[in-house]
Structures are given as C-alpha cells and as structure tokens.
Amino acid sequence: MDSIELRKAIRSKYAWPGGYPMALAMADGGTVCMNCAHSEYRLIAYANKHSLRDGWKPEAVFINWEDSSLCCDHCGKKIESAYGE
C-alpha cells in the first residue's frame, strides 16, 4: 500500500465522494477501524514501510458496504456500514 494513500485514508475516515465509512484490511486478515488506525498510525506506517507481517501491515483501504456486524479487531467496536442495518 502506498504511504500517501494510507495517510490520506486515515485522515479522511470517509470515502469521497459519497461519505462511505472506510476501514483497513490488514495483512493478517484483521480489520481496523479508522479511529484505531489514526491512534496507531506510527505502528501501521512503520509496518507498511518495512513490509512487516506483524499484524499492523495494511493491505487495503475498503468501504464497509453491508456488513453490519463487522468489528474492529483492535478496539472491538462495530465499524459503520454504508447500507447494512
């Protein structure tokens, strides 16, 4: 993942245009909400820069379209979905 893309996503928290909620898909299969990504930015950026596979390496930024039960693997809070109920 490009470091500029990562910083941009973490700063914005929502996709533009549309305002859809975003999250990070991590290399270990986990999901991290943008609040945790913001608070743990140093760990994420370091793992991304050095291609570490320690659980903090982001693979992609994605929009949570419909999964209303998706939770952050760091804080345990639900990640808002765009169309799920």
C-alpha positions in Angstrom: 0.0 0.0 0.0 1.3 3.5 -0.9 2.1 5.6 2.2 0.4 8.6 0.7 -2.8 6.6 0.1 -2.6 5.3 3.7 -2.2 8.8 5.2 -5.0 10.2 3.1 -7.4 7.4 4.1 -6.6 7.7 7.8 -7.0 11.4 7.8 -10.3 11.5 5.9 -12.0 8.4 7.6 -14.8 8.5 5.0 -14.6 8.0 1.2 -15.0 11.0 -1.0 -17.3 11.4 -2.8 -20.2 9.7 -1.0 -19.1 9.8 2.6 -19.0 6.0 2.9 -17.3 4.6 6.0 -13.8 3.1 5.4 -11.7 0.6 7.3 -8.3 -1.0 6.9 -7.8 -4.7 5.8 -4.7 -5.9 7.5 -2.1 -8.5 6.3 -3.1 -10.9 9.0 -6.8 -10.9 7.9 -7.9 -8.5 10.5 -9.9 -5.3 10.2 -9.0 -2.0 11.9 -11.4 1.0 12.1 -10.2 4.4 11.1 -10.2 5.7 14.7 -7.8 3.0 15.7 -5.8 3.5 12.5 -5.4 7.1 13.5 -4.4 6.4 17.0 -1.9 3.6 16.0 -0.7 5.4 12.9 3.0 5.1 13.8 2.8 1.3 14.2 0.9 1.0 10.9 3.1 3.3 8.9 6.3 1.5 10.2 4.9 -1.9 9.3 3.8 -0.6 5.9 7.2 1.0 5.2 9.2 -2.1 6.2 6.7 -4.7 4.9 6.4 -6.3 8.3 3.9 -9.1 8.8 3.2 -8.3 12.5 -0.5 -7.6 12.3 -0.1 -3.9 11.7 0.7 -4.1 8.0 -2.3 -2.7 6.0 -3.2 -4.4 2.7 -6.0 -2.2 1.6 -8.4 0.5 2.5 -12.0 -0.6 1.9 -15.6 0.6 2.3 -17.8 -1.5 4.5 -20.8 -1.7 2.3 -23.2 -4.0 4.0 -21.6 -6.0 6.9 -23.4 -4.6 9.9 -21.6 -7.0 12.2 -18.1 -6.1 11.2 -16.0 -5.1 14.2 -12.6 -3.6 14.7 -10.0 -6.2 15.7 -8.2 -3.6 17.8 -10.9 -1.9 19.9 -13.8 -4.3 19.3 -16.3 -1.5 18.3 -18.6 -2.0 15.3 -17.5 -0.5 12.0 -20.2 1.6 10.5 -21.7 0.1 7.3 -22.9 2.1 4.3 -26.1 0.2 3.6 -26.3 -2.5 6.3 -28.9 -2.1 9.0 
